[in-house]
Amino acid sequence: MTCFYCKGNMSEGFTTHFAQVGNSFIIIKNVPCYKCDQCGEVVYTASVTKRLEQLIAELENALTEIAVINYSAA
């Protein structure tokens, strides 16, 4: 797979995903992704994107300002 931005090589790896929902911040660690070796751009597969959306929707109703979860454990 090649990077959409710089045409560099994309390698499988893990990243940390940050989301802001209202006044809350959600941090999801160890998210599987493809990361560009050249510019660092991160791309998720459709299944990972769907799971991230589910996790964020579940945590949206939590009464906390900051939530940190591990993707593989959720």
N, C-alpha and C positions, 0 to 999 in steps of 0.2 A: 504494500500500500504506500502511496506517496502523499505527502503533505499538500493540502489544498492551497496553502499560502506560498511556501518557498520551494515546493517540489522535492523536498528532502525525504529521506526514508523514515517511515513510521514503524516503531517497534512496540511490541506488547509490553505493558508495564502497569504500574499502579500510580494513582494520584490522590490528592485530597480535594474534594468538591465543597465549595462554599456557596450558600444560598442565604438570601435575606428575605424573610417573609414578614411583612409588617414591621414591627419593632424587634423581631427575633432574628437571631443568626443561627443557621444550621451548618454544622461542619461534619462531613461524612468522609472518614478516612479509609484508605486502602481500596479505592474504587478502581476496578479493572478498566484499562483504557489503551488506546494507541497513542503514543507520544512521539513527536517529531524529534529525530536525533539532531537536527540542525537548529530549528528555531524554538522547540519546546511546545509547539501547539498540541493541544490535547483533543482527542476525538473519542466519543463513546459509541458503542454498538447500540442498536435499537433496543435490545433487551436490557442493557444496563441503563439506558435513558429512561425506559419505562419503570424500572425498579427505583431509580432515583426519584422520579416523580411520585411514586407510591410512598416512599419513605418521607419525603418532604410533606406530602399531604397528611400523613399520620402524625408527624411532629408539629404540624401547623397549629393544632389545637392544644398542644402542650403549654402549660402555664410557666414558661421559662424564657429568659432572654437569650440564652445560649444553650444549644444542644449539640453534643459531640457524640457521634456513634461510629461504630466500625461496620463497614459495608458487609463484610463476610459474616458477621455475627448477627446482623439484623434480619 
